[in-house]
């Protein structure tokens, strides 16, 4: 069985200075081996927010290849690496089910989430709701901090932070 891995970090700083992409890759490779799957390809979106799937070339390529039947399963480290948007998540899971693909989230051990069962769907959507709430709250807190910084005479350098 061929599997696609998807990894992502939200900011350029995380991509350039952090080890999260590498750590996600290593965890997913271990899971791939544990499940006896063959790697098809690693898809990534380094430094791109999870607020929408539409603006991420890596996930768009994964979706196109999945539609073409190039692999049988998608592995992600955590659900929020895939998306922090409930609508996008719903569409992605609907596509997974339509194409009869497997979906595995590494942070839940080697357990697969049965996206076709009512409990599996509920689990994913509840987690999706929390990911979206986190994203909305982070944006508000970031804006609050930037506003305070500017009121105190600080400068906001465009591109240093995505809002």
Secondary structure, DSSP 8 states (H G I E B T S, - for coil): -EEEEEEE-SSHHHHHH--HHHHHHHHHHHHHHHTT-EEEEEEEETT--SS-STT-HHHHHHHHHHHTT--SEEEESSHHHH-S-HHHHHHHHHHHHHTT-EEEEGGGTT-B--TTSHHHHHHHHHHHHHHHHHHHHHHHHHHHHHHHHHHTT----TTSS--
